């Protein structure tokens, strides 16, 4: 099985995408809707080509359940994103 351990900040979003989102949608502040749609599309393509599954390793995993990531990706038109798990919180200083 091919796995992608996905960090989100700096991978699916950036300062540029956040600024652009704020300019286009100033009243829509939820961070999960500030992802770069091109980056999400490239991740989707990678998963399709390699039949990879996604394990969330981002700090986002600490405040969201696995199913919430399906909803986030669905917002970008990716229905049934292959998010299968999150990495555990080991309580260490780096990489939580």
N, C-alpha and C positions, 0 to 999 in steps of 0.2 A: 504494500500500500504506500502510495506517495503522500507525504504530509508536508504542509506548509505551516510553519510556526509563524503566525502573523502578528507583527507589531503594527499598530495603526497610526500613531502620531509620527509624522514624517514619512510615512509610507503611503497611506491612503489620504492624508491631508498634509497641508503645508501652510506656511504663513500666507503665501500668495492665494491659495484656495480659500483660506478663511477670510481674507480681506475681500476677495471677489464675492464670496457668498454674502458677507455683511453688506456690501454695496448693492447687491441684487435683491436681498431679502433682509432688510434691517430689523424686522420684527420677529424673525425666526432664529432664535438663539441656541437651540439645542445642538450640542456639539456633534451628535451622531448624524445630523443632517448637514454638516459642513465638510463632508468628504468630497474629494475630487472625483467627479464621475468618470473621468478618463482613467484614473488609477484603479477605480473599482472595476471598470470594464476590462482593463488589462489583467487584473487578478482573476476575473471570471474566465477570460480567454486562457490563461495559464492553467486554471483548474480543468477546463474542458479538454485542452490538448493533452495534459498529463494524467488526467483522471485523479487529480490530487484532492485530498480532504484538507480542511483547515482546522488548526488548533490555535486558538487565540492565546498569544503570549503577551499581549499588550497590557498595560496597567488598566485598560478598560475592563479587563476580565474581572477585576475586583469589585466592580459596581454593577455588573450586568450578568444575567444568566445567559447560557448558551442560546436559548431560544430568542432572546432579544437581538442577537446578532443576525438571526434570520430576518427579523423585522427591519433592521437597519439596511441590510442589503436589498431587501424587497423594495424599500423606498427608492432605490436606484435602478429598479427594474430587474434585479437578479432574484427571481423567485426560486426557492429551493437551493440556496447557496449551501455548499457542502461543509458547513461548520459542524464539527462533531464533538468538540471538547474545548476546555480551557486548561492552561497549565495551572498547577496548584500554587497556592501562596505558601512559600516555604518560610516566610517571616525573616528573610535575610535583608540586609540593607540595600543591596543592588539586585535588581531583577525580581523583587517582591514575588 
